[in-house]
Amino acid sequence: MKQTVLVPLDGSKLAERALKVAGSIATAREGAGVALLRALETPRLNAWLPAEMLPLHEHEKKVATQYLASQASLLEKQGIEVRTILAPGPGPVEAVVDECKAGRADLIVMSSHGDTGWLELFLGSNAEKIARLAPAKILVVKGEGDSPPPFKKILIPLDGSQRAETALPLALDVAPGGSASIILAGISVVFQGHAFEGDMRATVEPDLKRIQEYLDGQAEWLSSQGYQVDTVIKRGEPAEEILKLTEETETDLVLMTSHGRTGFAVWLYGSVAERILRHAPCSVLVMKES
């Protein structure tokens, strides 16, 4: 399948913030394309439908088609192949999921909300619904202003599993050529009721040493790709610790998987990813379970 970045649009400037990020990623992924999607609810045809509604709907379709073409031209000027999709009902979430299920997109890039219309609903339960249902990676672009800044500081939480490690190569897409500094965070779960005092200390220290050795090994590969890499170890509830780190390190992007594979910590990755998507002050990229 050709790599394709899918961008849902609703006509607002905030929704369009995702275009710059999508264009950068498509350029970094040689030969990748971009698909721009706008959902347009189809009026129900019945005896009670006013006659004037049909011409109005046709006008909306024409305006939406012209809008998509104008946004596509901005990316095409950068040498990016662009496809536009005017999706009829039942709704935007279903349209995005259907595109991914049909194998026509492997990454969704969208703004956290739009000024007008349906896209503003994504960051609540609909964002979680898309993250659960769409067989694709999802990047939610947050922040203010018409043009989001490039990702200069990326936080990658790891649990020691091979699945979590599959997020590492995505750094090459979102910040190619070592253009960002990366923080690898080893998050080890502390279960409520455990007290790390006295005899327990002997079991804690070797665990921390093992985590550090693991992080150093992952950092070595990223360093070989030109990135400046730092490591940090946190013990606690994963989502809470990740959210704290985004504030402490002024992270631009959290890059993580939605499921892990029992490394040095057992996370309920689905719920962790949803909490990060909803509450992180920065952009978030979640890689879905294959």
C-alpha positions as CSV (number, residue, x, y, z in Angstrom):
1,M,0.0,0.0,0.0
2,K,1.3,3.5,-0.9
3,Q,1.9,5.6,2.2
4,T,-0.9,8.2,2.4
5,V,-1.5,10.9,5.0
6,L,-5.2,11.6,5.5
7,V,-6.2,15.1,6.7
8,P,-9.9,15.7,7.7
9,L,-10.9,19.3,7.1
10,D,-14.0,21.3,8.0
11,G,-13.2,24.7,6.3
12,S,-11.8,26.3,9.5
13,K,-8.3,27.8,9.8
14,L,-7.6,25.7,12.9
15,A,-8.4,22.5,10.9
16,E,-6.0,23.7,8.2
17,R,-3.1,23.8,10.7
18,A,-2.7,20.1,10.1
19,L,-1.9,20.7,6.4
20,K,1.7,21.9,7.1
21,V,2.4,19.0,9.3
22,A,1.0,16.5,6.8
23,G,3.0,18.1,4.0
24,S,6.2,17.8,6.0
25,I,5.6,14.2,6.8
26,A,4.7,13.3,3.2
27,T,7.9,15.0,2.0
28,A,9.9,13.0,4.5
29,R,8.3,9.8,3.4
30,E,9.6,9.6,-0.1
31,G,6.8,8.9,-2.6
32,A,4.0,9.4,0.0
33,G,0.8,11.2,-0.9
34,V,-1.8,13.3,1.0
35,A,-5.6,12.8,1.0
36,L,-7.8,15.7,2.0
37,L,-11.2,14.7,3.3
38,R,-14.3,16.8,4.0
39,A,-17.5,15.3,5.1
40,L,-20.8,16.6,3.7
41,E,-24.0,15.4,5.2
42,T,-26.4,14.2,2.5
43,P,-30.0,15.5,2.9
44,R,-32.6,12.7,3.2
45,L,-34.8,12.4,0.2
46,N,-38.4,12.2,1.2
47,A,-41.7,13.8,0.5
48,W,-41.3,16.4,3.2
49,L,-38.0,17.7,1.9
50,P,-38.4,21.3,0.6
51,A,-37.7,21.6,-3.1
52,E,-35.2,24.4,-2.4
53,M,-33.0,22.1,-0.3
54,L,-31.7,20.1,-3.2
55,P,-30.1,23.1,-5.1
56,L,-28.7,24.3,-1.7
57,H,-27.1,20.9,-1.2
58,E,-25.6,21.0,-4.7
59,H,-24.2,24.5,-3.9
60,E,-22.6,23.2,-0.7
61,K,-21.0,20.3,-2.7
62,K,-19.6,22.8,-5.2
63,V,-18.2,25.1,-2.5
64,A,-16.7,22.1,-0.6
65,T,-15.1,20.7,-3.8
66,Q,-13.6,24.1,-4.6
67,Y,-12.3,24.4,-1.1
68,L,-10.6,21.1,-1.2
69,A,-9.1,21.9,-4.6
70,S,-7.7,25.2,-3.2
71,Q,-6.1,23.4,-0.2
72,A,-4.7,20.6,-2.4
73,S,-3.0,23.2,-4.7
74,L,-0.9,24.4,-1.7
75,L,0.5,21.0,-1.2
76,E,0.9,20.2,-4.9
77,K,3.1,23.3,-5.3
78,Q,5.5,21.4,-2.9
79,G,5.6,18.5,-5.3
80,I,3.2,16.4,-3.2
81,E,0.6,14.1,-4.8
82,V,-2.8,15.0,-3.4
83,R,-6.2,13.3,-3.6
84,T,-9.4,15.0,-2.4
85,I,-12.4,13.2,-0.9
86,L,-15.9,14.7,-0.5
87,A,-17.5,12.2,1.7
88,P,-21.3,11.9,2.0
89,G,-22.8,11.0,5.4
90,P,-23.4,9.4,7.8
91,G,-20.6,11.4,9.5
92,P,-17.0,12.5,9.5
93,V,-15.8,9.8,12.0
94,E,-17.2,7.1,9.8
95,A,-15.7,8.6,6.7
96,V,-12.2,8.7,8.1
97,V,-12.5,5.2,9.5
98,D,-13.8,3.9,6.1
99,E,-10.9,5.4,4.2
100,C,-8.4,3.7,6.5
101,K,-10.2,0.4,6.5
102,A,-10.2,0.5,2.7
103,G,-6.4,0.7,2.9
104,R,-6.3,4.2,1.4
105,A,-4.5,5.9,4.3
106,D,-2.0,4.7,6.9
107,L,-1.7,8.0,8.9
108,I,-4.3,10.5,10.0
109,V,-3.2,14.0,10.8
110,M,-5.8,16.4,12.2
111,S,-6.1,19.5,14.3
112,S,-7.4,19.2,17.9
113,H,-10.5,21.1,16.9
114,G,-12.0,23.3,14.3
115,D,-13.6,26.7,14.6
116,T,-16.8,25.6,13.0
117,G,-18.4,22.3,12.4
118,W,-17.7,18.7,13.2
119,L,-14.0,18.6,13.7
120,E,-14.1,20.2,17.1
121,L,-15.9,17.1,18.3
122,F,-12.9,14.9,17.6
123,L,-10.9,15.6,20.8
124,G,-13.5,14.1,23.1
125,S,-15.1,10.7,22.7
126,N,-14.9,10.9,18.9
127,A,-11.2,11.2,19.0
128,E,-11.0,8.1,21.1
129,K,-13.5,6.4,18.8
130,I,-11.3,7.1,15.7
131,A,-8.2,6.0,17.6
132,R,-9.9,2.7,18.4
133,L,-11.6,2.0,15.1
134,A,-9.3,3.3,12.4
135,P,-6.5,0.9,11.4
136,A,-4.0,3.7,11.1
137,K,-1.6,5.9,13.1
138,I,-3.2,9.1,14.3
139,L,-1.4,12.5,14.9
140,V,-3.4,15.2,16.7
141,V,-1.9,18.6,16.2
142,K,-2.5,20.9,19.1
143,G,-1.5,24.5,19.9
144,E,-2.3,28.0,18.8
145,G,-1.8,30.1,15.7
146,D,-2.5,29.4,12.0
147,S,0.8,27.6,11.4
148,P,2.1,25.0,13.9
149,P,5.8,25.2,14.7
150,P,8.1,22.2,13.7
151,F,8.5,19.5,16.3
152,K,11.8,20.3,18.1
153,K,11.4,18.2,21.2
154,I,9.8,14.7,21.1
155,L,8.9,12.5,24.0
156,I,8.7,8.8,23.4
157,P,7.4,6.7,26.4
158,L,8.7,3.1,26.5
159,D,7.8,0.1,28.6
160,G,10.6,-2.3,27.4
161,S,8.4,-4.1,24.9
162,Q,9.2,-4.6,21.2
163,R,5.8,-3.2,20.3
164,A,6.6,0.1,22.0
165,E,9.9,0.3,20.2
166,T,8.1,0.3,16.8
167,A,7.3,4.0,17.6
168,L,11.0,5.0,17.3
169,P,11.3,5.0,13.5
170,L,8.3,7.4,13.3
171,A,10.7,10.1,14.5
172,L,12.3,10.0,11.0
173,D,8.9,11.0,9.6
174,V,7.9,13.8,11.9
175,A,11.4,15.3,12.4
176,P,13.6,14.0,9.6
177,G,17.4,14.5,9.5
178,G,17.8,14.7,13.3
179,S,15.9,18.0,13.4
180,A,14.5,17.3,16.9
181,S,15.9,16.4,20.3
182,I,14.3,13.2,21.7
183,I,13.6,12.2,25.2
184,L,13.2,8.4,25.8
185,A,11.1,7.9,29.0
186,G,11.2,4.5,30.7
187,I,7.9,4.4,32.6
188,S,7.8,1.7,35.3
189,V,4.5,1.1,37.0
190,V,4.3,1.4,40.7
191,F,1.2,-0.5,42.1
192,Q,-0.7,1.1,44.9
193,G,0.2,-0.3,48.2
194,H,3.9,-1.1,47.4
195,A,6.4,0.5,49.7
196,F,9.9,0.7,48.4
197,E,11.6,0.7,51.8
198,G,13.9,-1.7,53.7
199,D,14.2,-5.1,52.0
200,M,12.3,-3.9,49.0
201,R,15.1,-1.6,48.0
202,A,17.2,-4.5,46.8
203,T,14.6,-5.4,44.2
204,V,14.1,-1.8,43.1
205,E,17.7,-0.8,42.2
206,P,18.5,-3.7,39.8
207,D,15.2,-2.9,38.0
208,L,16.2,0.7,37.5
209,K,19.6,-0.3,36.3
210,R,18.0,-2.7,33.7
211,I,15.7,0.0,32.5
212,Q,18.6,2.5,32.1
213,E,20.5,-0.1,30.1
214,Y,17.5,-0.7,27.9
215,L,17.0,3.1,27.3
216,D,20.7,3.5,26.5
217,G,20.4,0.8,23.8
218,Q,17.4,2.4,22.2
219,A,19.1,5.9,22.3
220,E,22.1,4.5,20.5
221,W,20.1,3.8,17.4
222,L,18.4,7.2,17.4
223,S,21.8,8.9,17.9
224,S,23.1,7.0,14.8
225,Q,20.3,8.7,12.9
226,G,21.5,12.2,13.9
227,Y,19.2,12.9,16.9
228,Q,20.2,14.3,20.2
229,V,18.8,11.8,22.7
230,D,18.2,12.1,26.5
231,T,16.8,9.4,28.8
232,V,14.7,9.6,31.9
233,I,13.1,7.0,34.2
234,K,9.8,7.5,36.0
235,R,8.0,5.2,38.4
236,G,4.2,5.7,38.8
237,E,1.0,5.6,36.9
238,P,2.0,5.8,33.2
239,A,-0.4,8.5,31.9
240,E,0.1,10.7,34.9
241,E,3.9,10.5,34.6
242,I,3.9,11.1,30.8
243,L,1.6,14.2,31.2
244,K,4.0,15.5,33.9
245,L,7.0,15.0,31.6
246,T,5.3,16.9,28.8
247,E,5.1,19.9,31.1
248,E,8.5,19.6,32.7
249,T,10.4,19.1,29.4
250,E,8.2,21.5,27.3
251,T,7.6,18.7,24.8
252,D,6.2,19.5,21.3
253,L,5.1,16.0,20.5
254,V,4.4,12.7,22.3
255,L,5.1,9.7,20.1
256,M,3.8,6.4,21.4
257,T,2.0,3.1,20.6
258,S,-1.5,2.2,21.7
259,H,-0.5,-1.2,23.0
260,G,2.7,-2.6,24.6
261,R,4.0,-6.1,25.0
262,T,4.9,-6.7,28.6
263,G,8.4,-5.4,29.0
264,F,9.6,-4.0,32.3
265,A,6.1,-2.5,32.8
266,V,2.6,-3.7,32.1
267,W,0.5,-0.8,30.8
268,L,-3.1,-0.6,29.9
269,Y,-1.9,1.1,26.7
270,G,-5.3,1.8,25.2
271,S,-6.5,3.8,28.2
272,V,-3.1,5.5,28.6
273,A,-3.0,6.6,24.9
274,E,-6.6,8.0,25.2
275,R,-5.7,10.0,28.3
276,I,-2.6,11.4,26.6
277,L,-4.6,12.3,23.4
278,R,-7.2,14.1,25.5
279,H,-5.0,15.8,28.2
280,A,-1.6,16.4,26.7
281,P,-0.8,20.1,26.1
282,C,1.2,19.2,23.0
283,S,0.6,17.3,19.8
284,V,0.3,13.5,20.1
285,L,1.0,10.7,17.6
286,V,-0.3,7.3,18.5
287,M,0.7,4.2,16.5
288,K,-2.1,1.6,16.4
289,E,-1.9,-2.1,17.1
290,S,-1.3,-4.1,13.9
